[in-house]
Amino acid sequence: MTLRIAQVNCVLDPQRRDPETLLAAWKTLPAIAEATAGAGADVVVVQANYAEARFTRRGVRYHFIPVVGVRALAPWRLRRAVQEVAPDIVHLNGLDFPLHARLLSTLAPPMLVQDHASRAARPRLGQLRRWGHAHAAAALFTAEAQAEPFRATRQLPTRAPIFAVPESSSGFEPGDRIEARARTGVHGDPAILWIGRLDANKDPLTAIEAFRLARERLPRAELWCVHGTNALLPEIERRLASDPALACHVHLLGRVPHAQVEQLCRACDLLLATSHCEGSGYALIEALACGLPPVVSDIAPFRALAGGLAESRFAAPGDAPVFAEGLVSLARRPSDRRRAAVRRHFDAHLAFPVVGRRLVDIYQAVVARNPGR
């Protein structure tokens, strides 16, 4: 039996792009839908939008539902749109839409919710989430352990099973390292890549200290940092100004086009990720897609993504010496074989077809658990 899935997305595009342009910009949205369809499901994406549009693309139907304006009443419009689809199961993306979740759970098919970097809420919002998710049939996280704070505060029902599935995947591919270095100007042996916001959670200061310690044994190493928001930039600049010998080997690239990230992953030798908390880890997923061995924080989602990979190293958040040891350890292993092994891990566990099959397996399990709905 082919299951019909309604994948519901409530986030509005702040740039108000037309649907085709939006799908091109939000690449993982159609990619996940297409992967699910490719695994044998009938997929309809119900997307909150500023204007209505309906079309089919690559085997997936898209319903863009207008939910703005005085009379829009967004949750009710989305519920009505989902009801018209007549799905076997409803997949609501995000834990920050309790009213939408409550209304969708009143429909006949079971509803599951998927985490996208939410955090367990404080009491008032927590009560709203508790009410909104009370009838959720299941919840999806990158790692099962991420559900614990939501369960502990009853923001997810205890009877709802938790399923582990990557939040998304990547279309990045390995490429020629020499050509990528020529395109990007990257150099270093090893060249180490760090990607993230310059804030306390991503912890770039630990990354810089780990690089400094590693460079004592890797004198030709270079650190390349792609960063968006710059809250800690003044502190980082002061740290580098205090150590000119270190500063000339730390390259702050700022924000770069997404395609350039793929070239940087191809050009570099190792990924360094020092986050304290993540919903999933898009930078890690993209690096693995390019075959880049990771040295990352020992947190649940990173373990779920790279824990089975021999070419990975883990350190407690903030532990610069252990991060440094991981960099040195991986830098001393043959590069080409490392990258091939990382890509094999990605293909086996994280590629879009794998995620699509996992989602269909979850949908089937949830429907089987809720035969009366």
ChimeraX attribute file (.defattr): number of C-alpha atoms within 10 A of each C-alpha:
attribute: neighborCount
match mode: 1-to-1
recipient: residues
	/A:1	6
	/A:2	11
	/A:3	17
	/A:4	19
	/A:5	25
	/A:6	29
	/A:7	23
	/A:8	24
	/A:9	19
	/A:10	20
	/A:11	13
	/A:12	15
	/A:13	14
	/A:14	8
	/A:15	7
	/A:16	12
	/A:17	15
	/A:18	15
	/A:19	21
	/A:20	12
	/A:21	10
	/A:22	15
	/A:23	14
	/A:24	11
	/A:25	11
	/A:26	12
	/A:27	12
	/A:28	17
	/A:29	17
	/A:30	18
	/A:31	20
	/A:32	21
	/A:33	26
	/A:34	23
	/A:35	23
	/A:36	24
	/A:37	24
	/A:38	19
	/A:39	18
	/A:40	16
	/A:41	23
	/A:42	20
	/A:43	23
	/A:44	24
	/A:45	23
	/A:46	24
	/A:47	25
	/A:48	23
	/A:49	24
	/A:50	19
	/A:51	14
	/A:52	14
	/A:53	15
	/A:54	12
	/A:55	11
	/A:56	11
	/A:57	10
	/A:58	11
	/A:59	14
	/A:60	20
	/A:61	18
	/A:62	21
	/A:63	24
	/A:64	22
	/A:65	22
	/A:66	19
	/A:67	22
	/A:68	14
	/A:69	9
	/A:70	7
	/A:71	7
	/A:72	13
	/A:73	12
	/A:74	20
	/A:75	20
	/A:76	15
	/A:77	16
	/A:78	26
	/A:79	20
	/A:80	15
	/A:81	18
	/A:82	22
	/A:83	16
	/A:84	9
	/A:85	16
	/A:86	16
	/A:87	21
	/A:88	19
	/A:89	23
	/A:90	28
	/A:91	25
	/A:92	24
	/A:93	20
	/A:94	19
	/A:95	23
	/A:96	22
	/A:97	19
	/A:98	22
	/A:99	17
	/A:100	21
	/A:101	28
	/A:102	22
	/A:103	17
	/A:104	29
	/A:105	22
	/A:106	13
	/A:107	18
	/A:108	15
	/A:109	22
	/A:110	25
	/A:111	26
	/A:112	27
	/A:113	25
	/A:114	21
	/A:115	20
	/A:116	18
	/A:117	17
	/A:118	14
	/A:119	16
	/A:120	21
	/A:121	17
	/A:122	9
	/A:123	12
	/A:124	9
	/A:125	14
	/A:126	18
	/A:127	16
	/A:128	18
	/A:129	25
	/A:130	22
	/A:131	18
	/A:132	23
	/A:133	30
	/A:134	20
	/A:135	21
	/A:136	23
	/A:137	24
	/A:138	25
	/A:139	23
	/A:140	25
	/A:141	22
	/A:142	27
	/A:143	22
	/A:144	17
	/A:145	14
	/A:146	25
	/A:147	21
	/A:148	14
	/A:149	14
	/A:150	20
	/A:151	17
	/A:152	12
	/A:153	17
	/A:154	18
	/A:155	26
	/A:156	30
	/A:157	20
	/A:158	13
	/A:159	12
	/A:160	17
	/A:161	17
	/A:162	24
	/A:163	17
	/A:164	20
	/A:165	24
	/A:166	25
	/A:167	24
	/A:168	20
	/A:169	25
	/A:170	22
	/A:171	14
	/A:172	20
	/A:173	16
	/A:174	19
	/A:175	15
	/A:176	10
	/A:177	18
	/A:178	13
	/A:179	13
	/A:180	19
	/A:181	19
	/A:182	12
	/A:183	13
	/A:184	15
	/A:185	10
	/A:186	22
	/A:187	20
	/A:188	18
	/A:189	14
	/A:190	22
	/A:191	22
	/A:192	28
	/A:193	25
	/A:194	23
	/A:195	24
	/A:196	23
	/A:197	22
	/A:198	23
	/A:199	17
	/A:200	14
	/A:201	15
	/A:202	22
	/A:203	19
	/A:204	26
	/A:205	20
	/A:206	21
	/A:207	24
	/A:208	24
	/A:209	19
	/A:210	23
	/A:211	27
	/A:212	25
	/A:213	19
	/A:214	23
	/A:215	20
	/A:216	12
	/A:217	13
	/A:218	18
	/A:219	13
	/A:220	13
	/A:221	23
	/A:222	24
	/A:223	28
	/A:224	23
	/A:225	23
	/A:226	18
	/A:227	19
	/A:228	15
	/A:229	12
	/A:230	14
	/A:231	12
	/A:232	15
	/A:233	17
	/A:234	11
	/A:235	13
	/A:236	18
	/A:237	12
	/A:238	10
	/A:239	16
	/A:240	17
	/A:241	13
	/A:242	11
	/A:243	11
	/A:244	10
	/A:245	11
	/A:246	18
	/A:247	18
	/A:248	12
	/A:249	21
	/A:250	18
	/A:251	14
	/A:252	16
	/A:253	12
	/A:254	16
	/A:255	16
	/A:256	12
	/A:257	7
	/A:258	8
	/A:259	9
	/A:260	14
	/A:261	20
	/A:262	20
	/A:263	24
	/A:264	25
	/A:265	30
	/A:266	28
	/A:267	29
	/A:268	28
	/A:269	26
	/A:270	27
	/A:271	26
	/A:272	32
	/A:273	28
	/A:274	32
	/A:275	25
	/A:276	15
	/A:277	19
	/A:278	20
	/A:279	19
	/A:280	25
	/A:281	21
	/A:282	17
	/A:283	18
	/A:284	25
	/A:285	26
	/A:286	20
	/A:287	30
	/A:288	31
	/A:289	27
	/A:290	27
	/A:291	31
	/A:292	31
	/A:293	30
	/A:294	28
	/A:295	29
	/A:296	25
	/A:297	26
	/A:298	19
	/A:299	21
	/A:300	18
	/A:301	25
	/A:302	25
	/A:303	18
	/A:304	18
	/A:305	22
	/A:306	25
	/A:307	15
	/A:308	11
	/A:309	16
	/A:310	12
	/A:311	21
	/A:312	22
	/A:313	23
	/A:314	23
	/A:315	20
	/A:316	16
	/A:317	21
	/A:318	21
	/A:319	15
	/A:320	22
	/A:321	18
	/A:322	20
	/A:323	29
	/A:324	25
	/A:325	20
	/A:326	21
	/A:327	31
	/A:328	21
	/A:329	15
	/A:330	20
	/A:331	21
	/A:332	10
	/A:333	11
	/A:334	9
	/A:335	16
	/A:336	11
	/A:337	11
	/A:338	19
	/A:339	22
	/A:340	16
	/A:341	18
	/A:342	24
	/A:343	22
	/A:344	16
	/A:345	21
	/A:346	25
	/A:347	15
	/A:348	11
	/A:349	20
	/A:350	24
	/A:351	23
	/A:352	24
	/A:353	21
	/A:354	19
	/A:355	21
	/A:356	26
	/A:357	18
	/A:358	20
	/A:359	23
	/A:360	21
	/A:361	12
	/A:362	19
	/A:363	24
	/A:364	16
	/A:365	13
	/A:366	19
	/A:367	18
	/A:368	10
	/A:369	14
	/A:370	11
	/A:371	9
	/A:372	9
	/A:373	11
